[in-house]
Amino acid sequence: MSDSEYVKIFTGNYIIVQMIKERLEDIGISPIIKDETESGRLAGFASALRGQPEVYVHEKELNKAVQVVEVVRGEMESK
């Protein structure tokens, strides 16, 4: 996703990525989730790729999106 208008805001485990995705969608932000592990699994290379999913948002939505990530991370750390 280089040379694009999208910025990576989070890399982490699937559960946290899904929480962030849902919260972003709740406030009208449509994130892009890049998951090479899932892509590899679908292509038949599940054991070869062990990455973590990444969350990208449009640069115009960056400030709001970063706030959402901070809230979700804070909630996960307090548990």
C-alpha positions in Angstrom: 0.0 0.0 0.0 2.9 2.4 -0.6 2.3 5.6 -2.4 -1.4 5.6 -1.4 -3.6 7.8 0.6 -4.0 5.1 3.2 -2.0 4.9 6.4 -1.4 1.9 8.6 -2.7 2.6 12.1 -2.4 -0.8 13.8 -0.8 -4.2 13.5 -1.8 -6.9 16.0 -3.8 -10.0 16.7 -7.0 -10.8 14.9 -9.3 -10.2 17.8 -8.0 -6.6 18.5 -8.1 -5.9 14.8 -11.7 -6.9 14.6 -12.6 -4.7 17.6 -10.9 -1.7 16.0 -12.6 -2.4 12.7 -16.0 -2.5 14.3 -15.4 0.7 16.3 -14.2 2.5 13.2 -17.2 1.4 11.2 -19.5 2.6 14.1 -18.2 6.1 13.6 -18.3 6.0 9.8 -14.8 5.1 8.9 -14.2 2.2 6.5 -10.9 0.6 7.3 -8.9 -1.7 5.1 -7.7 -4.9 6.8 -4.6 -6.4 5.3 -4.2 -10.0 6.4 -1.5 -11.9 4.6 -2.0 -15.0 6.7 -5.7 -15.2 5.6 -4.7 -14.6 2.0 -2.1 -17.4 2.2 -4.6 -19.8 3.8 -7.0 -19.2 1.0 -4.2 -19.8 -1.6 -3.2 -23.0 0.2 -0.1 -21.7 1.9 -1.4 -21.4 5.5 1.6 -22.8 7.2 4.1 -20.7 5.2 2.8 -17.3 6.2 2.6 -16.2 9.9 1.8 -12.5 9.9 -0.4 -10.3 11.8 -3.3 -8.4 10.3 -2.9 -4.7 9.7 -5.5 -1.9 9.8 -5.3 1.0 7.3 -7.5 4.1 7.1 -7.6 7.0 4.7 -5.3 9.8 5.7 -8.2 12.2 6.0 -9.6 10.0 8.8 -6.3 9.4 10.6 -6.9 11.6 13.7 -10.2 10.0 14.6 -9.0 6.5 13.8 -5.9 6.8 16.0 -8.1 7.9 18.9 -10.2 4.7 18.4 -7.0 2.6 18.4 -5.9 4.2 21.6 -9.2 3.6 23.3 -9.3 -0.1 22.3 -5.7 -0.6 23.3 -6.4 1.0 26.7 -9.4 -1.3 27.2 -7.3 -4.4 26.4 -4.5 -3.3 28.8 -6.9 -2.8 31.6 -8.2 -6.4 31.4 
